């Protein structure tokens, strides 16, 4: 009798879901129109096809990395710096005597003229500088890579740069507070400045204008001294050394894809990748593997990227997915950066329009669901949404487990639930993970979080030390605010990062497999709880993913 009741309950739920989806299909909205829990803005639907050609996958990868590369708040400023300040130096650097032989080899390998080889090289080097420093000659990374070319001290010394680290650090300790002081003076000197802005040193506009030239002169004197004793801060010397070093790698790694992989991830890293990929065919020579490692044909980095997996070239897969520096995606980011620079040069107005459409300062989920705040659920929405199929419950089974939620007795009880398309994506991820060799249960973290509940911030806001910067605070393109939590909409969900190394790599491969096909967007999060993957479905696959949510026991075979 209990089985019959369960059967009819499931059948009734399926009927409600079908009816609610039919209602969505007619008007593009959920039954909860005009209030919280509203559906996404209607998007043209596409069939969910996973057995894509390499050309199709390349196109989707380029589209995926357009947002993180071109859609940053600083992109307009950085592109201007690359075009106006960095590019002229790079065009000179490729004319230095040490560049002649590598350029001849590149031209011969690519079957192009030496002039075209120089242009091709400069375009890639510009893209590399855009990714590494944004063209900022004073940029310092968390790994203490310095300047426009992001030199580590020891590597820079080997490349011929003069670097006195102790003196450089001493000058930097003098420069940094002066930079902040000069920024405040410049801001306060403007007629539209806010004299009550937090952090204001208590100066009037007239006082700030009077002090700015003096502080500016002190700052430039210290910067000049630092450029002399630490040439990583000298754009011309740093970029000339950058060109010499990179072009010098071509003899050992005779393919431009591998040259930049070697610079970003280390020469030893490329050798390890090739040796694990080649297996018994590895002869200990990266150059020979690159020139003939693909069944007698050249072996590009893209060849390796598209062919490794948990069950194909498993040793290379384990090494590449074991790195923590996102090394495997660097070449794709480089391609996206090169295309961004080309568009900026061709038509700055078109570039700005595209930049604004990428919603700078927001993650890609804001682009896919620009009405996110209007679609957030409150307590009163949830019961109705569950009854009508606008939300579907997520339950534990043999393949998934749920991370326990902290008890919040003073708030509306939050169900573990998602929109149907997100529930379908979760099923598809689990299925892909299993097909690629995953063995462990996948743990689901946050799903729906109600609007009034929210999530606590990771730490209190730091006091404002720098003056207001409109370029940083503005959010061009409209859309949701930068801190909007898409868990409130039922579209976003988290998967906990597996503790077992092989299962972690396999899950990341499965997520990347679907990301590279445009099915989802994800980012890794480390704040506010365990390390996890934050995921949201592409709205153009809403109908296909909803069908997967309704399927029993799981998604249909969609191709490998």
Secondary structure, DSSP 8 states (H G I E B T S, - for coil): -HHHHHHHHHHHHHHHHHHHHHHHHHHSS-SSTTSTT----------------HHHHHHHHHHHHHHHHH-STTHHHHHHHIIIIIHHHHHHHTTSTTHHHHHHHHHHHHTS-HHHHHHHHHHHHHHHHHHHTTT-TT-B-TT--BTTTTB-HHHHHHTT--B-HHHHHHHHHHHHHHHHHHHHHHHHHSTT--TTSTT--S--HHHHHHHHHHHHHHHHHHHHHHHHHBGGG-HHHHHHHHHHHHHHTTTTS-SHHHHHHHHHH-HHHHHHHHHHHHGGG--S-HHHHHHHTBTTB---HHHHHHH-BTTBSHHHHHHHHH-SS-GGGHHHHHHHHHHHHHHHHH-HHHHHHHHHHT-TTS-HHHHHTTTGGGG---HHHHHHHHHHTSSEE----SSEEE------TTS----SEE-HHHHHHHHHHHHHHHHTT--S-EEE------TTT----SS------S---HHHH--TT--S-TT--GGGGTS-EEEE--SSHHHHHHHHHHHHHHHTTTSEEEEEE-SSSS-EEEEEE-GGGHHHHHHHHHSSSS------
